[in-house]
Amino acid sequence: MSGRFGIIVHGGAGVSKSLGDGILSSRREHMIKAVEEGMGILRRRGNGALDAAESAVTLMESSGAFNAGKGSCLTITKETEMDAGIMDGSNLQCGAVGAIRDVTNPIKVARKVLELTPHALLAGGPAASFADSNGIPLEKIGATKIKLKMFDELTKSKSHLRYQEFGTVGAVVIDKDGNLASAVSTGGTWLKMEGRIGDSAIVGAGFYADNRAGASVATGNGEAIMKLCLSKYVCDLMPNGMNVKVACNEAVRKLTNVSQGWGGVIAIDPQGQVGIANNTEGMPRAYLFNDMDSPQVAIFEKENQG
Ligand code: ASP
């Protein structure tokens, strides 16, 4: 254990410069708040990895600035259905929800699945009822004017199958005790069928954490990510001696070449080293560690190759 602790968050791999400064600066601002919030927890507590990951993702879900929680995209029927997952690297406990409606913070429901049930994934209406009966209020996530405009544009242009407005959120954390955690939340893909569940609800695909290996979360087109169990793949490379940056690059190379997918991953190794890679125009991300004065934030810059 190196004693280095900190948090990395991302805000989705599908951004392009055409999105405009307003939304990009809002994402930047909320990612900074998310890593600061996570670090606050990590500074106060030894074993705060899971809480820091959940809080950072909660903040981004509640902001409405990402394709997660309040800001979630619409299904083909103009509904909102979300996926989220969280994992504790100290014991491999995980919890997830798929195609859940009517909650602002699906990550909180995923955490309750982890803590209160013998299961790893709850889906649909029963997942919302479970939330309701465990103190998470149900509220409709509305189809706002902006979302409806996007819906119309995408249905007309048919461009949604590739670059659309993606902004899934994720976090990977290492705490003072060397515990790792990962958390991810998304509205999924625009114009998806009702009931579609993507990688963000699937342990090993959208998220993974194991104190002995590393923690990773993925973003991009979920079907391509699921085929490769991408987050687990990143974590499997590291105990074999691969540097975390190289592991992330290798995972994205496989995403591009093997499943013809697009997206990105962020990861932390057990020494608190940072890995980030994506094959898209941009991937908003931020990180903050105990040996840094302020958060490092980037959107379009490529990371140093490993
Ligand atoms: N991976 C998410 C999904 O397919 C979308 C994203 O990362 O933006 O549901």
Boltz pocket constraint, residues with backbone or C-beta under 6 A from the ligand:
constraints:
  - pocket:
      binder: B
      contacts: [[A, 12], [A, 13], [A, 14], [A, 67], [A, 83], [A, 166], [A, 167], [A, 168], [A, 186], [A, 187], [A, 188], [A, 189], [A, 197], [A, 198], [A, 199], [A, 200], [A, 218], [A, 219], [A, 220], [A, 221], [A, 222], [A, 223], [A, 225]]
      max_distance: 6.0
